[in-house]
Amino acid sequence: MILYTYGENNQAIWWQKNQPKLYDFKNLSIFSLGYSATQALAQLADRSIKLTITIQDGEVWVSSDSANLEIKPQQLM
């Protein structure tokens, strides 16, 4: 299972609180998405959204007709 966390200032608090319990799950990977990246991704959303997504070397590239966005997830676990 893969879990992605996001948010402005609450990711670190959530991680500190839950980290000890989550290490018991051997099939769990957790990634953190930066706040600015998720805000930029939200700006791409519209009624006729068409995205191209490329994942390479741990980086995610999202492209639409109007913009390109690079997201670098940080692996927490």
C-alpha distance (Angstrom), angle and dihedral (degrees) to the residues before:
residue distance angle dihedral
M1 . . .
I2 3.79 . .
L3 3.80 122.0 .
Y4 3.81 122.2 -165.8
T5 3.79 119.4 -159.8
Y6 3.79 124.4 -159.7
G7 3.78 139.6 164.0
E8 3.77 140.3 105.5
N9 3.79 109.0 -88.2
N10 3.77 104.6 -14.6
Q11 3.82 102.7 77.2
A12 3.80 95.8 80.6
I13 3.81 92.1 46.6
W14 3.81 91.8 48.9
W15 3.81 91.5 47.6
Q16 3.82 94.2 49.9
K17 3.78 91.2 49.0
N18 3.82 97.6 46.4
Q19 3.81 104.6 28.8
P20 3.83 97.7 94.9
K21 3.81 93.0 51.5
L22 3.79 94.6 45.5
Y23 3.81 95.4 57.7
D24 3.82 87.8 72.5
F25 3.83 89.4 70.9
K26 3.80 106.8 81.8
N27 3.82 95.3 -174.1
L28 3.83 95.7 52.3
S29 3.81 126.5 104.6
I30 3.80 120.5 -176.1
F31 3.79 125.9 -160.4
S32 3.79 129.3 -176.0
L33 3.81 120.6 -142.5
G34 3.80 116.2 -154.5
Y35 3.79 118.4 -114.3
S36 3.80 95.2 -124.3
A37 3.81 90.9 50.6
T38 3.80 93.6 51.2
Q39 3.81 91.0 46.4
A40 3.81 90.0 52.1
L41 3.80 90.2 47.6
A42 3.81 90.5 52.4
Q43 3.82 89.1 53.7
L44 3.82 89.2 61.4
A45 3.81 92.1 61.7
D46 3.78 116.8 106.1
R47 3.81 138.2 139.1
S48 3.78 95.7 -81.1
I49 3.78 99.6 34.7
K50 3.81 115.1 171.6
L51 3.77 115.6 176.3
T52 3.76 133.8 -176.1
I53 3.80 112.9 -154.6
T54 3.79 125.0 -165.6
I55 3.80 123.0 -175.5
Q56 3.78 118.0 -165.7
D57 3.80 133.7 153.5
G58 3.80 92.8 -9.5
E59 3.81 94.5 -52.2
V60 3.78 126.0 111.2
W61 3.81 121.4 -148.9
V62 3.80 117.4 -164.2
S63 3.80 119.1 -170.2
S64 3.77 131.0 -175.9
D65 3.79 132.1 170.9
S66 3.79 89.7 -88.7
A67 3.82 107.0 33.4
N68 3.80 149.4 15.1
L69 3.78 122.3 -139.6
E70 3.80 133.1 -170.7
I71 3.79 118.4 -152.8
K72 3.81 122.1 -171.7
P73 3.79 109.2 -166.3
Q74 3.78 114.1 -153.5
Q75 3.80 113.5 -139.0
L76 3.78 110.9 -132.4
M77 3.78 97.0 175.7
